[in-house]
Amino acid sequence: MKNLHFLKANQLEAMYIPGDWGIYIHVPFCVRRCKYCAFVSTVRRPVPDWEYARDICTQFEMQKPEKAHWTTLYLGGGTPTTLSDEALVYILDYIGASLDSDVEITLEANPEHVTCERAQTWKSAGITRISLGIQSFENDMLQFLGRGHDRSAALNAIEILAQSGFEEISIDLIYGANPGNDSAFEVTRWKSTLQLVKTLPVVHLSCYELTLEENTPLWSVQKKGQPILCDEDAILEMMACIEELSGMSQYEISNYSRDGYFSRHNVSCWAGLPYLGLGAAAHSLVRSEGVIERRANLSNVRKWMLALENEPKQFSLDFCEKLTIETHLAERLMLAARTRFWWSPEAIANSLKCSELPFMNNLMTAVREGLLETQGGLFRTTSKGIRLNNRIDELIFI
Ligand code: SF4
């Protein structure tokens, strides 16, 4: 029940404590491009890790709010483990001095980068949670997706992390790819994968349906006529069996956990807590003195580094958007409705000092459509509402 105590009475807005902040550090470097990937990342050899680590710390120093209480730190990418351990430790030592003693620190890692020595270094540096980009345990599927590891490297990485004392190991999996144009076969393989997951020392699972993003290699292959994705019935069957076969409970559209080991960082974001994004392409949600802003750092690594080195007090931003209370309230409700936790629209509105609840009728329509359930002023998304989440978004934004 590692993280459930942060979520008193299973209510999402209990995560919302004024003054609490998260940090997201984006490391936009990868060893190779996966064939489905449209994230902001670049293949660099060598990675400018020391310069990048220094600039991350500079940005933190210049842009951190005065009175923040930092409760989570998430190193994502890209591939954060392309940074040397010395650079990672430098960032964690520098920023770590400001963090809460009970902080959750997550590192996204690729299996081929996990060694006993590195795992021990990460543990000693204060990392509490590892999120492994496994995607599949099938060698032909890994090749099809363009990943840099094989099944044995994936299993080995999990074993090493568990033996190094990591209690919180999360893995990412992708479903819906269909390299042999045989959806039934892929459903069977997916079920075996989930049964394997149940036997592994992992407590968290993120499952993503493969989507074909424009201009990725897999998108080009499909444009030439080769089917890449499983049919819709197969996808629905794959989604429907995740909880039962993996032995984990769904707490958000794509996320599952064992015994309450959810990602505190992600749940805090869905609860509407502000976060500071450090690094090229990182996004922030900033709240200060009644102003709510969404910011995105420049996504070009060189431009972000140059801007930060030349004008450290400026924000080296790609865009900055002020949110009205009404827009932010709608976003908070939509984020809450992605989860399986209970939430109170009234408490969310109160946290924004908003005296009206303009979306109440629409929430009740979602209840009548079986997308939300309600009890004593609290709401929770049903399993139908998780499947048809876009419909809830539509209702909230009508
Ligand atoms: S490792 Fe992740 S970020 Fe990098 S190319 Fe692959 S999917 Fe994209």
Residues whose N, C-alpha, C, O or C-beta is under 5 A from the ligand:
A	BS01	SF4	C30 R32 R33 C34 C37 F39 S41 G77 G78 T79
